[in-house]
C-alpha cells in the first residue's frame, strides 16, 4: 500500500518531520540515495550506463544530483544538465565535479546542441527540473529546452523525480511540453494529481521510495487514501491450507441473466471460480438453462421462475431455499431492467430492512424460509450492472441492506444511483465515491480508468491502472464475480473489493500483453489471465 496525498499534506509531513529532527537536507539525501538504488536495480544491466540528469533549482533537482553522485560511485557515466541555475558553491554540484561527473549549464548551450548530443548518447534521463511547487503555464525558460525532446522519434528511458516536470500534482493538469516518463519515482507518497488525467498519461509506472519519515507523524493520521499495490493485495488474500476442501473456500451465488444477456452470468461465475471460490451456484431464468448450463460444468444451477425470459418476483422464494452455506451473493449480471425483475428485487430485499429475530437471513416472509433461518447464513451482497439501476427505483434501498454490501457501478450507473450527471461524477470521482459510500454505508467500487474503492469508514483506495483492454462488454461481470468469489472465501467486503479490483486490472493488462494490443481483448481473455496474475502474486520467488 502506498499513501496518496495532496501537495499540502506532503508539505505538512515534511515540516513535521523536520520539527521532529529529520532535517530537510537529510530527507533530500535519503530521497536521492533511494532514487539511485531504484535506477541501479532496474537499469544497472545497461551496457554503457550513461545517465543524464535534468536539474532544476528546487528539491527535485537536489534529489537528482544526489542520485547522480551515488550512481557515479556505482560505475555510471553521469552528466548533470542545469536547466535552472543553482549556486556555484552548492555542495551537491561540487559533489558531481568531485566524483568526475560532467556538469553543463543551459547558459552555455544557447542552441541546445549539447543537450541534443547528451540525449543521443544517454541510456537513462532523470527529469528533476520541476516538482510540486510550480504553477502552470510553464515559463519559456523551461518549455524551450523540453521542446528539444520532441525532435526525437526514440528517446532513452525517462525517469521522473516525484512527478514529471510540467504536471500539476494536485489537479493533474499538464503542459504539452511535459516529458512522457517510463517511470515516476515518488518520494514518500504518491501525489494525487498523478492519478488524474491528463497527468496519468505522462507518469508511466509509479514507484515510491522511503525518505525516512517517522511512522508516527500526526499528519499521517489524516491520510485515508492509498494506492493499491502487489504487496497490499498479497497480504490480504485468503490462505490456501493443504488440508482444505471445497467448503473451506466458501460458496457464492450469482443471480442474473435474461434472454438478451445470457452470457453475463457465465462470465461472473467462472471469474468467481478462477479467483478461488469453492462452490458457485448460478441462479438464472429457466428459459436460459438449456442454452448455458453445459458451458460451465463446475457450476451448480438454480432454475428461477421467469416471465418471457426475465426473472420475476416469485423467484425470491427459490433463491432463499438455496441460500444454505452461501457467504456471498452477486445480483445483477445480465439481469435486465424489466418491471418483473424490479418486483423480484423488491421482494428479495423486503425483509432485509425488517431484520426481525425470526427472519435472520433477512429476505422474505415465507414461513418455510423463516423455519430454515437458523441454519442459513445471511450472505454479503454484491450489486452490479442492471441491479444497480433497479436499486435506484427502490426508495431508501441502502437502508434496507443492514449488512455492508458492495456496489460496482461504472460512471453511468453511478449517475443513475446518485441523481448526478455523468460529467458530475467524472469531475470529482473521489469525492462522489466517498460521499455516497458514507451516505449509503456500503462499499462503492467506482469503475473506470483508475478505479476507486470507497469504504463507509472514510478509507479510499485507488487502482493505478488505466487500460482500454478493460473497455469492452463483460469485463465488469468479471470484476463483480471476482469480488464475490473473494467474499465467499471469508474476506471482508472492503478488502475483497480492493483485492478484486487490483487483480482484475492486472488481468486486463496481462491479457493485452498476451494479445500484443488492447483492441481485441475480450472479457473471456481477462478471465484467462486471472490464474497468471495469481501465480505472480502468490509466487515465493
C-alpha positions in Angstrom: 0.0 0.0 0.0 1.2 3.4 -1.0 -0.1 6.7 0.6 -1.8 9.1 -1.8 -1.5 12.7 -0.7 -2.2 16.3 -1.7 0.7 18.7 -2.1 -0.3 20.5 1.2 -0.3 17.2 3.0 3.2 16.4 1.8 4.4 19.8 2.9 2.9 19.2 6.3 4.5 15.8 6.6 7.9 17.1 5.8 7.6 20.1 8.1 6.5 17.9 11.0 9.4 15.5 10.3 11.8 18.5 10.2 10.5 19.7 13.6 11.0 16.1 14.9 14.7 16.2 14.0 14.7 14.8 10.5 16.1 17.8 8.7 15.2 18.7 5.1 18.8 18.1 4.0 18.7 14.6 5.4 15.3 13.9 3.7 16.8 15.0 0.4 19.9 12.8 1.0 17.6 9.9 1.8 15.5 10.6 -1.3 18.5 10.8 -3.7 20.1 7.7 -2.3 16.9 5.7 -2.6 16.4 7.0 -6.2 19.9 5.8 -7.1 19.1 2.4 -5.7 16.0 2.2 -7.9 17.9 3.2 -11.0 20.7 0.7 -10.3 18.2 -2.1 -9.6 16.2 -1.5 -12.8 18.8 -0.3 -15.2 22.1 -1.5 -13.9 22.3 -4.1 -16.6 22.6 -1.4 -19.2 26.0 -1.9 -21.0 27.2 1.7 -21.4 25.4 3.1 -18.3 25.2 6.7 -19.5 22.8 8.8 -17.5 21.7 12.4 -17.9 20.1 14.4 -15.1 18.0 17.4 -16.0 18.4 19.7 -13.0 16.2 22.4 -11.6 16.8 24.8 -8.8 14.4 23.0 -6.3 14.4 19.9 -4.2 13.8 17.6 -7.2 17.0 18.9 -8.7 18.8 18.2 -5.4 17.4 14.7 -5.3 18.7 14.1 -8.8 22.2 15.5 -8.1 22.5 13.2 -5.1 21.3 10.2 -7.1 23.9 11.1 -9.9 26.7 11.2 -7.4 25.7 7.8 -6.0 25.4 6.3 -9.4 28.9 7.6 -10.4 30.2 5.5 -7.5 28.4 2.5 -8.9 30.2 2.9 -12.3 27.7 5.1 -14.2 28.8 7.9 -16.6 26.7 10.8 -15.3 26.0 14.3 -16.6 24.1 17.0 -14.8 22.4 19.4 -17.2 21.3 22.5 -15.4 18.0 23.8 -16.9 17.8 26.2 -13.9 20.9 27.6 -12.2 22.0 26.6 -8.8 24.6 28.3 -6.6 28.1 27.6 -7.7 29.2 26.6 -4.2 26.2 24.2 -3.8 27.8 21.1 -2.2 25.6 18.9 -4.4 27.0 20.4 -7.5 30.6 20.2 -6.1 30.0 16.5 -5.4 29.3 15.8 -9.1 32.6 17.5 -10.0 34.4 15.7 -7.3 33.2 12.4 -8.5 34.3 13.1 -12.1 30.8 13.7 -13.3 30.1 16.2 -16.1 28.3 19.5 -15.4 26.7 21.6 -18.2 24.6 24.7 -17.7 21.9 25.8 -20.1 23.6 29.2 -20.1 26.5 27.7 -22.1 24.2 25.8 -24.5 22.1 28.5 -26.2 21.5 26.4 -29.3 20.8 23.2 -27.3 23.3 21.3 -29.4 24.9 19.9 -26.3 21.6 18.8 -24.9 20.8 17.0 -28.2 24.1 15.1 -28.1 23.5 14.1 -24.5 20.0 12.8 -25.3 21.5 10.7 -28.1 24.2 9.1 -26.0 22.2 8.6 -22.8 20.6 5.3 -21.7 18.6 7.0 -18.9 17.3 10.5 -18.4 16.3 11.8 -14.9 13.7 14.5 -15.0 14.4 16.6 -12.0 13.6 20.1 -13.3 10.3 20.9 -11.5 8.5 19.5 -8.5 5.2 20.0 -6.7 5.6 23.7 -6.1 5.3 25.2 -9.6 2.2 26.7 -11.4 1.2 26.3 -15.0 1.8 27.5 -17.6 5.4 26.7 -18.0 7.8 29.5 -18.4 9.7 29.8 -21.6 13.0 29.1 -19.9 11.6 25.6 -19.0 9.3 24.9 -22.0 12.0 25.7 -24.6 14.6 23.0 -23.6 11.8 20.5 -23.1 10.6 21.0 -26.7 14.0 19.7 -27.8 12.9 16.2 -26.8 10.1 16.3 -29.3 12.6 16.3 -32.1 13.5 12.7 -31.4 11.4 9.7 -32.6 13.0 7.5 -30.0 14.1 8.6 -26.6 16.0 7.0 -23.8 14.2 5.7 -20.7 12.9 8.7 -18.8 12.6 8.6 -15.0 10.6 11.5 -13.4 11.6 12.5 -10.0 8.5 12.8 -7.8 6.5 13.9 -10.8 7.1 14.7 -14.5 8.1 18.3 -14.9 5.1 20.3 -16.1 2.4 18.2 -14.2 0.3 19.9 -11.5 0.5 17.4 -8.6 -3.0 18.4 -7.3 -5.1 19.0 -10.3 -3.5 16.6 -12.8 -3.2 19.3 -15.5 -0.1 19.0 -17.6 1.9 21.3 -20.0 2.1 19.9 -23.5 5.9 20.0 -23.3 5.9 17.6 -20.4 8.1 14.6 -21.0 6.4 11.2 -21.0 8.1 9.2 -18.3 8.6 5.5 -18.3 8.9 5.5 -14.5 8.0 8.1 -11.9 9.7 7.7 -8.6 7.7 9.4 -5.9 9.2 10.5 -2.6 7.4 9.0 0.4 3.9 9.1 -1.2 2.2 9.5 -4.5 0.7 12.9 -5.2 -3.0 12.8 -6.0 -2.7 14.7 -9.3 -0.6 11.9 -10.8 -3.6 9.6 -10.9 -5.8 12.2 -12.7 -5.9 12.9 -16.4 -4.0 14.1 -18.4 -1.2 13.6 -15.9 -1.6 9.9 -15.8 -0.6 9.7 -19.4 2.8 11.1 -18.5 3.8 9.2 -15.4 4.4 5.7 -16.7 4.9 3.2 -13.9 4.9 4.6 -10.4 7.3 3.6 -7.6 7.5 5.0 -4.1 10.7 5.3 -2.1 11.2 5.8 1.6 12.8 9.1 2.7 12.9 8.3 6.4 9.7 10.0 7.6 8.8 8.8 11.1 5.9 6.4 11.1 4.1 8.2 14.0 3.8 11.6 12.4 0.5 13.2 13.4 -0.3 14.2 9.8 -0.3 10.5 8.8 -3.5 10.1 10.8 -5.2 12.5 8.4 -4.3 10.4 5.3 -7.0 8.0 4.5 -6.2 7.5 0.8 -3.9 4.9 -0.6 -2.8 3.4 -3.9 -3.1 -0.4 -4.1 0.0 -2.5 -4.9 1.0 -6.1 -5.1 2.3 -6.3 -1.5 -1.0 -4.9 -0.2 -3.1 -7.5 -2.1 -0.8 -10.4 -1.3 -1.2 -9.6 2.4 -5.0 -9.7 2.4 -5.6 -12.6 0.1 -7.1 -15.8 1.7 -4.7 -18.5 2.7 -5.0 -21.9 1.0 -4.3 -24.6 3.6 -3.1 -28.1 2.5 -6.0 -29.8 4.3 -8.6 -27.7 2.6 -11.8 -28.9 0.9 -14.3 -27.1 -1.3 -16.2 -25.9 1.7 -13.1 -24.3 3.1 -13.2 -21.7 0.2 -16.8 -20.9 0.5 -20.0 -20.8 -1.6 -21.2 -17.9 -3.6 -24.4 -17.4 -5.7 -24.7 -15.4 -8.9 -28.2 -14.2 -9.6 -28.7 -12.9 -13.1 -29.3 -13.5 -16.7 -32.1 -12.7 -19.1 -33.0 -13.6 -22.7 -31.0 -10.7 -24.1 -28.0 -11.2 -21.8 -27.3 -14.9 -21.5 -23.5 -14.8 -21.1 -23.0 -12.4 -18.2 -23.7 -15.0 -15.6 -21.2 -17.3 -17.1 -18.5 -14.7 -17.0 -19.2 -13.8 -13.3 -19.4 -17.5 -12.3 -16.2 -18.5 -14.0 -14.4 -15.5 -12.5 -15.6 -16.4 -9.0 -14.1 -19.9 -9.5 -10.9 -18.6 -11.0 -10.4 -16.3 -8.0 -10.6 -19.3 -5.7 -14.3 -19.8 -4.6 -15.0 -23.4 -3.6 -18.5 -23.6 -5.0 -20.5 -21.4 -7.3 -24.3 -21.5 -7.7 -25.8 -19.7 -10.6 -29.4 -18.7 -10.3 -30.9 -18.0 -13.8 -34.2 -17.8 -15.5 -35.4 -21.2 -16.6 -35.5 -20.1 -20.2 -31.7 -19.9 -20.3 -30.9 -23.2 -18.7 -30.6 -25.3 -21.8 -28.5 -22.7 -23.6 -25.8 -22.0 -21.0 -25.8 -24.7 -18.2 -23.4 -27.0 -20.1 -20.9 -24.3 -20.7 -19.6 -24.3 -17.2 -19.7 -27.8 -15.8 -18.2 -26.8 -12.4 -21.2 -24.6 -11.6 -24.4 -25.8 -9.9 -27.6 -24.3 -11.4 -30.7 -23.0 -9.8 -33.6 -22.6 -12.2 -35.7 -19.5 -11.4 -39.3 -18.7 -12.4 -39.4 -16.1 -15.2 -41.7 -14.1 -17.4 -40.6 -14.1 -21.1 -37.0 -14.9 -20.1 -36.6 -12.4 -17.3 -36.5 -13.2 -13.6 -39.9 -12.4 -12.0 -41.0 -11.7 -8.4 -41.8 -15.3 -7.4 -38.1 -16.2 -7.9 -37.2 -14.8 -4.5 -38.6 -17.8 -2.7 -36.4 -20.1 -4.8 -33.3 -18.0 -4.0 -34.0 -18.3 -0.3 -34.4 -22.0 -0.5 -30.9 -22.3 -1.8 -29.0 -20.0 0.5 -27.6 -22.7 2.7 -23.9 -22.0 3.2 -23.9 -19.1 0.8 -21.5 -16.5 2.0 -21.7 -14.0 -0.9 -24.4 -13.3 -3.4 -23.9 -11.3 -6.6 -27.1 -9.8 -8.1 -27.1 -8.1 -11.5 -25.1 -9.7 -14.3 -27.4 -9.7 -17.4 -30.5 -9.4 -15.2 -32.2 -6.6 -17.3 -34.4 -3.8 -16.1 -37.9 -5.1 -16.6 -40.6 -4.4 -14.1 -40.9 -8.1 -13.2 -37.2 -8.1 -12.2 -37.6 -4.9 -10.2 -40.5 -6.6 -8.3 -38.2 -9.6 -7.7 -35.5 -7.4 -6.2 -38.0 -5.5 -4.0 -39.3 -8.8 -2.7 -35.8 -10.1 -2.1 -34.8 -7.1 -0.1 -38.1 -6.6 1.7 -37.2 -8.3 4.9 -33.6 -7.1 4.9 -34.9 -3.8 6.3 -37.0 -5.5 8.9 -34.2 -7.7 10.2 -36.5 -9.5 12.6 -35.4 -12.0 15.1 -37.3 -14.7 13.3 -36.0 -13.9 9.8 -32.3 -13.9 10.3 -31.5 -14.3 6.6 -33.4 -11.1 6.1 -35.1 -11.6 2.8 -38.6 -12.9 2.8 -41.6 -13.7 4.9 -42.3 -17.2 3.7 -42.7 -19.4 6.7 -40.6 -22.2 5.2 -37.7 -19.9 4.9 -38.1 -18.5 8.4 -38.0 -22.0 9.8 -34.7 -22.6 8.0 -33.2 -19.3 9.1 -31.2 -20.7 12.0 -29.0 -22.8 9.6 -28.7 -20.3 6.8 -26.1 -17.6 6.6 -27.0 -14.1 5.6 -24.8 -13.6 2.5 -22.9 -10.4 1.8 -24.5 -8.9 -1.2 -22.7 -7.5 -4.3 -24.7 -5.4 -6.8 -23.6 -4.9 -10.4 -24.9 -3.9 -13.8 -28.7 -3.5 -14.1 -29.3 -4.4 -10.5 -27.7 -1.0 -9.6 -30.2 0.8 -11.8 -33.1 -1.3 -10.3 -32.0 -0.2 -6.9 -32.4 3.4 -7.8 -36.2 2.6 -8.2 -36.4 1.4 -4.6 -36.9 4.1 -2.0 -34.2 4.2 0.6 -32.7 1.0 -0.8 -29.5 1.4 1.1 -31.3 1.4 4.4 -32.8 -2.0 3.6 -29.4 -3.5 3.5 -28.4 -3.9 7.1 -25.2 -5.8 6.2 -22.5 -3.9 4.3 -22.8 -4.6 0.6 -20.5 -3.9 -2.3 -21.7 -1.8 -5.3 -19.7 -1.8 -8.5 -21.0 1.0 -10.7 -19.4 2.4 -13.8 -19.9 6.2 -14.1 -23.3 5.9 -15.9 -24.7 3.6 -13.3 -23.3 5.8 -10.5 -25.1 8.7 -12.1 -28.4 6.8 -12.0 -27.9 5.8 -8.4 -27.0 9.3 -7.2 -29.1 11.5 -9.4 -25.9 13.3 -10.7 -24.9 13.6 -14.3 -22.1 11.5 -15.7 -20.0 14.7 -16.0 -20.5 15.5 -12.4 -19.4 12.0 -11.4 -16.3 12.1 -13.5 -15.2 15.6 -12.5 -15.0 14.5 -8.9 -14.7 10.7 -8.9 -13.0 10.5 -5.5 -15.4 13.0 -3.8 -18.5 11.3 -5.3 -17.4 7.8 -4.3 -16.5 8.9 -0.8 -19.6 10.9 -0.2 -22.0 8.2 -1.2 -20.1 5.4 0.5 -20.6 7.4 3.7 -24.2 8.2 3.0 -25.2 4.6 1.9 -22.9 2.9 4.4 -21.8 0.4 1.7 -18.6 -0.1 -0.2 -18.5 1.7 -3.6 -16.3 0.5 -6.4 -16.4 3.3 -8.9 -15.1 1.7 -12.1 -13.2 3.4 -14.9 -9.7 4.5 -15.6 -8.1 4.4 -12.1 -10.9 2.5 -10.3 -11.7 4.0 -6.9 -12.8 1.9 -3.9 -14.5 3.9 -1.2 -15.5 2.4 2.2 -18.0 3.8 4.7 -15.2 4.3 7.2 -13.7 7.0 5.0 -10.8 5.0 3.6 -10.3 5.2 -0.1 -8.1 3.0 -2.4 -7.1 3.8 -5.9 -6.1 1.2 -8.6 -3.3 2.9 -10.5 -4.2 1.4 -13.9 -5.9 2.7 -16.9 -6.2 0.5 -20.0 -8.6 0.2 -22.9 -8.2 -3.5 -22.6 -11.0 -3.4 -20.0 -13.3 -1.1 -22.1 -15.4 -3.9 -23.5 -18.6 -5.7 -22.7 -18.5 -8.2 -19.9 -15.3 -7.1 -18.1 -17.5 -5.6 -15.4 -19.2 -9.0 -14.9 -15.7 -10.5 -14.5 -14.8 -7.9 -11.7 -18.1 -8.5 -9.8 -17.6 -12.2 -10.0 -14.1 -11.9 -8.6 -15.1 -9.7 -5.7 -18.0 -12.1 -4.9 -15.6 -15.1 -5.0 -13.2 -13.4 -2.6 -16.0 -12.5 -0.1 -17.2 -16.2 -0.3 -13.7 -17.2 0.9 -14.1 -15.1 4.0 -12.7 -11.7 3.0 -14.2 -8.5 4.4 -16.3 -6.7 1.8 -13.9 -3.7 1.6 -10.8 -6.0 1.3 -12.4 -8.1 -1.3 -13.3 -5.0 -3.3 -9.7 -3.7 -3.2 -8.1 -7.1 -4.0 -10.6 -7.9 -6.7 -10.3 -4.6 -8.4 -6.5 -4.7 -8.4 -6.3 -8.3 -9.7 -8.9 -7.5 -12.3 -6.9 -4.6 -13.6 -3.7 -6.7 -13.7 -5.5 -9.4 -15.6 -6.6 -6.8 -18.1 -3.1 -5.6 -18.6 -1.8 -9.2 -18.9 -4.5 -10.0 -21.5 -3.4 -7.0 -23.6 0.3 -8.2 -23.3 -0.7 -11.6 -24.4 -2.7 -10.3 -27.4 0.0 -7.8 -28.2 -2.5 -4.9 -28.2 -5.6 -3.8 -26.4 -8.1 -3.7 -29.4 -9.2 -7.3 -29.4 -9.2 -8.2 -25.7 -12.5 -9.7 -24.5 -13.8 -10.4 -21.1 -13.0 -14.1 -21.6 -9.4 -13.1 -22.3 -9.3 -11.3 -19.0 -10.6 -14.4 -17.2 -7.9 -16.4 -18.8 -5.3 -14.2 -17.2 -6.6 -14.4 -13.6 -4.5 -17.6 -13.0 -1.4 -15.9 -14.4 -1.8 -12.9 -12.1 -2.5 -15.1 -9.1 0.6 -17.1 -9.9 2.7 -13.9 -10.0 1.3 -12.5 -6.7 1.5 -15.8 -4.8 4.9 -16.8 -6.0 7.5 -17.1 -3.3 10.4 -16.3 -5.7 
